[in-house]
């Protein structure tokens, strides 16, 4: 016999290495705890599907029943509502407790403890924290468990092979391996959303304002935050943008934003000319520089302004009704400059502009008196604006009727988005958030209960609130990483890299970045290339179980073995051994796939021996690892995030998102389809380098819906990088995490799922 004296976590690899030669020569293999390795691996690989009935009867001989929390009670698939338990355990755990069994729950070190404990409490699985098992080391937690209950029989439900199935048995704990995904209620894998409390909403708001317009002869509109909205979070971010542009142009502009703000604050009713005249004295600018700097601010202001369409519709309605339309604004830009900007934004036809800097009166100190001469009585005038004091209270003091339309900023601050404001500390972060809220809160008359919006509106919302910001943050981080080292190119892996690749190609020349390659490779196709290696068959067997595939289906779908070449089964052999009997065909298919990827890479123009960055969405890096084994290139990954904390230790991959928001990372099942391409999933690569795709499971309606999200996100990204991006600035991951959390709170339903997920549901049905 052979006795393995490796620690349990390493004995697995040792067993796999010598398993075949020992079996052929009738040599037994044990570990140093006395476990028969052949027996324990056979049991681990042939678990029966678990049901409430057989699980209960299987627990009868035991005094203590333990459960692994993550991947067993709570599958790794989670939606924005949080962890969703497997339906089996929602029935089994209460039943066992009622029968007097002692229960224990083993927490995973690789997942935030507080979230696991809270989920256990939320579903009533634990009665006190004394029922928790905290993993303190490879052996200590199971040894402590057996020592705490001497003479008691213990059974442990878990999903892992080594640390969860073999290791507990080393201490006399029986284990039941939970590997059959088909026992799951697949509906529980879909987002179990908690719809927020419904916000009161009157769909006739705009019609009521139109009625008020019809009953007044003079209609006054505020300009900023009413007819025009800025894409920055705060108005004075314009000053910082101006300062940055001035510095890049070589002007003396240290602390320009602060000086600019102080000058305006210290000079009541000043015009832009007044402000820059005083700033020219401070900076000792000559007249030409003063003029250039002043124009620079106007250009920046113009670039970040856009018409608020829903309010402009009311403006045009007033004109169509033959009303005298006036614009009234507290502003330092004089009327001629405002007229140019308004004309550029498609707003014209008004009679007059009353501006505080021209009239030397603010709204709250007399500006509304200018309106009184336009009609017989104040009650004929209706003013429409956003500020409760300046546009609501002040006109009423003159007898003028007023209607308040909340600004973009106030709508955001009175919604779940208010929390995101805490995390927008830099200019780039404020501009990213400002651009997002300027789009999603642009229409003040839109139903705030977002889940009730049309599919098209929900998809546009996703593009502006989640997809665009996530890619923007990741791309800012990626560009900074690419500047550190000279890469021959950047491979954006299919399909999740498609949208990012499109953006990258648009901005690449602007920042002298390496060329981009949209690279057709995924876990399925790359695993095929390595499937004739010893440990790969084991891994793929595990994946087959996870997706509910038996060995024949696994051989056909993963290893591409034709159905008529499948060998007869021998009930005495392990699944892995059955797969390995097909090794000649598997080896041929793997070799063809390897040659295919070599030719595919050559067609793309990849340089042999080249150094390439790899970009993926939320992944653990298996595709990259497989490619690095078969291709003559060096790969270094820059991924958005990972759903496994173990992969954070990888030396050839860096992650933008480091898991501060597990809700986002665990919700990747829903999210990743928004990053996917319009093409179906890749199946494998032909020997000549031609990609072969799987059947498209998404309907035309779903693809059209995704198209709205893609187009909206692309527009968002283009605008952000055109207006606000600077290579010196990054976007902190926490900001985009909080933006994701804000939209999930609002209950936006995600209507489509990726092909592999639909295949699982289809199989279950």
NUKOLDREN-248375 format. One record per residue (C-alpha): residue in three letters; x, y, z. Coordinates in steps of 0.5 Angstrom, whole numbers, plus 500, padded with zeros to 3 digits. Layout:
BEGIN
ALAXYZ...
***
This chain:
BEGIN
UNK500500500UNK502507499UNK501512505UNK500520503UNK503524509UNK502531505UNK497535509UNK490534506UNK490540502UNK496537498UNK494530498UNK489531493UNK494533488UNK499527490UNK493522490UNK491524482UNK498523480UNK499516483UNK492514482UNK492510475UNK499506477UNK497504484UNK490502481UNK493498475UNK498495480UNK492493486UNK496498491UNK492501496UNK493509498UNK491512505UNK492518508UNK496519514UNK489519518UNK487512515UNK482514510UNK482510504UNK483515498UNK480511493UNK474510497UNK473517499UNK474520492UNK469515489UNK464517494UNK465524493UNK464523486UNK458519486UNK453523490UNK446521490UNK441527488UNK439530495UNK432531497UNK428533503UNK426525504UNK433522503UNK437528507UNK432527513UNK433519513UNK440520512UNK441525518UNK437520523UNK443516526UNK447523527UNK446527534UNK449533530UNK448536523UNK453541521UNK452545514UNK457549510UNK454556509UNK456558502UNK456554496UNK451549500UNK446553504UNK447559500UNK449558493UNK454562490UNK449565485UNK446571488UNK442577486UNK441584489UNK437582494UNK442578497UNK444571499UNK438566497UNK438560500UNK437553497UNK430551497UNK432544500UNK435547506UNK429552508UNK425545509UNK431541512UNK434545517UNK427547521UNK425540520UNK432537524UNK431543529UNK424540530UNK427533531UNK432535536UNK438535532UNK444540534UNK445544529UNK452548527UNK454552521UNK461553518UNK462560515UNK467561509UNK473565511UNK473567503UNK466571504UNK465577509UNK463573515UNK457579517UNK454577511UNK453570512UNK451571519UNK446576517UNK443571512UNK443566517UNK439570521UNK434573516UNK432566514UNK431564521UNK437558520UNK440560527UNK438561534UNK444564537UNK451565534UNK454559539UNK451555533UNK457558528UNK463554526UNK469559525UNK474556521UNK480557525UNK485553521UNK486547516UNK485542522UNK483546528UNK475547527UNK473540526UNK478537531UNK475543536UNK468540534UNK469533535UNK472535542UNK466539544UNK462533543UNK465527545UNK462520543UNK457524539UNK455522532UNK456528527UNK455529520UNK457535515UNK453537509UNK458541504UNK460542497UNK468542497UNK472536496UNK478536500UNK477541506UNK469540506UNK469532504UNK475529506UNK478533512UNK472532516UNK472525515UNK480525518UNK476527525UNK471522525UNK466526522UNK461523516UNK460528510UNK455528505UNK457532499UNK452537496UNK454537488UNK448536485UNK445543482UNK439540479UNK436539486UNK436547486UNK430551485UNK432555479UNK427560480UNK431562487UNK437564482UNK433569479UNK433576483UNK429576489UNK428583489UNK425587494UNK421592491UNK422599495UNK416602498UNK412606492UNK413613491UNK407617490UNK406619483UNK401623479UNK402622471UNK398628470UNK403633473UNK406636466UNK398636464UNK397640470UNK403645469UNK400646462UNK393648464UNK397653469UNK400656462UNK394656459UNK391661464UNK397666465UNK399671459UNK406672461UNK410665463UNK417666466UNK422661466UNK428660470UNK434658466UNK440654470UNK437647473UNK430648469UNK431649462UNK438648462UNK442642466UNK449641467UNK453635467UNK457636473UNK455634480UNK456641482UNK456648478UNK463650481UNK466644478UNK466648472UNK471652475UNK475646477UNK475644469UNK477651467UNK483651471UNK485644469UNK484646462UNK488653463UNK494649466UNK494644460UNK494650456UNK500653459UNK497659463UNK498661470UNK492658473UNK494656480UNK488655485UNK484658479UNK478655481UNK478658489UNK480665486UNK474665481UNK469663487UNK472668492UNK472673487UNK464672485UNK462671492UNK466678494UNK463682488UNK455682488UNK451682481UNK458682478UNK458680471UNK463675468UNK467681465UNK468684472UNK470677475UNK476676470UNK478683470UNK479682478UNK482676476UNK487679471UNK490683477UNK491678481UNK494673476UNK498679473UNK495677466UNK495681460UNK489683456UNK490677451UNK490672457UNK484675460UNK480675454UNK482667453UNK481665460UNK474668460UNK473665453UNK475658456UNK470658462UNK465660457UNK467654453UNK467649459UNK460652461UNK457651454UNK460644453UNK457641460UNK450644459UNK444641455UNK437642455UNK432639460UNK428636454UNK421635459UNK422643461UNK423645454UNK417642452UNK413646457UNK417652454UNK415651447UNK408649449UNK407656452UNK410659445UNK405655441UNK399658446UNK401665444UNK404667451UNK409672452UNK415668455UNK421671459UNK427668462UNK429670469UNK436668472UNK440669477UNK447669473UNK454672472UNK453671465UNK450677461UNK444676457UNK448676450UNK452670452UNK446667455UNK443668448UNK448664444UNK448658449UNK441658449UNK440658441UNK446653441UNK442648445UNK435649441UNK432654446UNK429660442UNK423665441UNK423668448UNK421675449UNK426678454UNK432675458UNK432678465UNK439677468UNK441679475UNK448681473UNK445686468UNK439688472UNK444689479UNK438685482UNK437678485UNK431674484UNK430675492UNK432683492UNK428685486UNK429682480UNK422680479UNK420687479UNK422687472UNK416682470UNK411687473UNK411692467UNK409686462UNK402686464UNK396689468UNK397685474UNK402680477UNK397675477UNK397674470UNK405672471UNK407665472UNK414663474UNK417656473UNK423654476UNK427649481UNK429653487UNK424653493UNK426660495UNK428664489UNK423661484UNK418659489UNK417664495UNK420670492UNK416671486UNK410670491UNK412676494UNK410680488UNK404677487UNK407672482UNK404665481UNK410660481UNK411653480UNK417649482UNK420643478UNK425640482UNK432640479UNK436634477UNK441635484UNK435635488UNK431629485UNK438625486UNK439628493UNK432625495UNK433618492UNK437612494UNK442616490UNK444621496UNK449616499UNK453616493UNK454623494UNK459621500UNK464617495UNK465622490UNK471626492UNK475628486UNK473632480UNK473626476UNK468622481UNK464628481UNK463629474UNK462621473UNK456622478UNK454628475UNK453626468UNK450620471UNK444623475UNK444629469UNK441623465UNK437619469UNK434625473UNK433629467UNK426628466UNK422631473UNK416628470UNK418621470UNK415616474UNK420615480UNK418608481UNK423605476UNK421598476UNK414601473UNK418604467UNK417601460UNK423596458UNK426601454UNK426606459UNK429601464UNK434599459UNK436606458UNK437607466UNK441601466UNK446604461UNK446611465UNK446609472UNK450602472UNK454600465UNK457606463UNK459608470UNK462601471UNK466601465UNK468608466UNK471607472UNK475600470UNK477604464UNK480609468UNK484604472UNK486600466UNK489606462UNK493608468UNK496601469UNK497600461UNK502607462UNK506603467UNK509598462UNK509597454UNK504592452UNK504589445UNK496590445UNK490589450UNK486583449UNK479584451UNK476577452UNK469575449UNK464576450UNK464581456UNK470585454UNK466587447UNK463594450UNK469596453UNK473594447UNK469599443UNK470604448UNK478603448UNK478603441UNK475610440UNK480613445UNK486609444UNK490614439UNK488620444UNK492617449UNK497613445UNK495606448UNK497599445UNK492596440UNK486593442UNK484586440UNK477583441UNK479576443UNK474570442UNK476566448UNK472564454UNK472558459UNK469553455UNK473554449UNK480555452UNK478549457UNK478544451UNK485546449UNK487543456UNK483538457UNK488532455UNK492534461UNK491530468UNK488535472UNK483538467UNK479532467UNK477532474UNK476540474UNK471539468UNK468533471UNK466538477UNK464543472UNK459538469UNK456537475UNK455544477UNK451545471UNK447538471UNK451535466UNK452527466UNK458524463UNK456523456UNK453530456UNK460533458UNK464529453UNK459531448UNK458538450UNK465540453UNK470535450UNK466535443UNK466527443UNK461525437UNK455521440UNK456515436UNK464515439UNK462514446UNK464508450UNK460503454UNK459505462UNK463501467UNK459502473UNK465500477UNK469506475UNK469513477UNK467519472UNK474521471UNK476514469UNK470514464UNK472520461UNK479518461UNK478512457UNK476517451UNK483520452UNK485519444UNK479523442UNK479528447UNK487529445UNK485530438UNK480535439UNK484539444UNK490539439UNK486541434UNK483547438UNK490549440UNK492549433UNK486553432UNK488558437UNK495559434UNK492560427UNK486565430UNK492569434UNK496570428UNK490572423UNK489577429UNK496580428UNK499578435UNK506577435UNK510571437UNK513572444UNK509578445UNK507581452UNK499582452UNK494585457UNK488581458UNK481585460UNK475581463UNK469583467UNK468578473UNK472572473UNK477568476UNK482568470UNK481560468UNK481562461UNK487566461UNK491561465UNK489556459UNK491561454UNK498562457UNK499554457UNK498554449UNK500560446UNK507563445UNK505570449UNK506573456UNK499575459UNK497579465UNK490580467UNK487587469UNK480585471UNK474588473UNK473584479UNK472577481UNK467573485UNK472569489UNK477572494UNK482566493UNK484569486UNK486576489UNK492572491UNK494571483UNK500574481UNK498575474UNK492578475UNK490585478UNK483587480UNK479594479UNK474592484UNK477588491UNK470586493UNK468592498UNK461591495UNK459583495UNK452585493UNK455587486UNK460581485UNK455576487UNK450579482UNK455578476UNK450573473UNK445578472UNK450584470UNK455580465UNK450580460UNK450587459UNK457587458UNK456581452UNK457582445UNK451581440UNK454575438UNK452568441UNK457565446UNK463561443UNK463554443UNK470552440UNK475554435UNK476550429UNK483548427UNK484553421UNK482559427UNK475560425UNK471561431UNK464556432UNK459559436UNK453556440UNK446557439UNK443564440UNK438563446UNK437570447UNK430572443UNK430578438UNK426582443UNK432581449UNK437583444UNK434589442UNK433591449UNK440590451UNK442594444UNK438600448UNK443599454UNK449598450UNK447604446UNK446609452UNK452606456UNK456608449UNK454615449UNK455616456UNK462613456UNK464617450UNK461624453UNK465622460UNK472621456UNK470627451UNK469632457UNK472630464UNK477625463UNK484626465UNK490621466UNK491624472UNK485622475UNK482615477UNK475613479UNK475610486UNK471603486UNK467604492UNK463610488UNK461605482UNK459600487UNK455605491UNK452607484UNK450600483UNK447599490UNK443605488UNK440602482UNK438595485UNK435599491UNK430602486UNK428595483UNK430595476UNK428589473UNK434585469UNK430582463UNK435577460UNK440572462UNK447570459UNK446563455UNK449559460UNK444561465UNK439560460UNK441553459UNK441551466UNK434554467UNK432550460UNK435544463UNK431544469UNK424545466
***
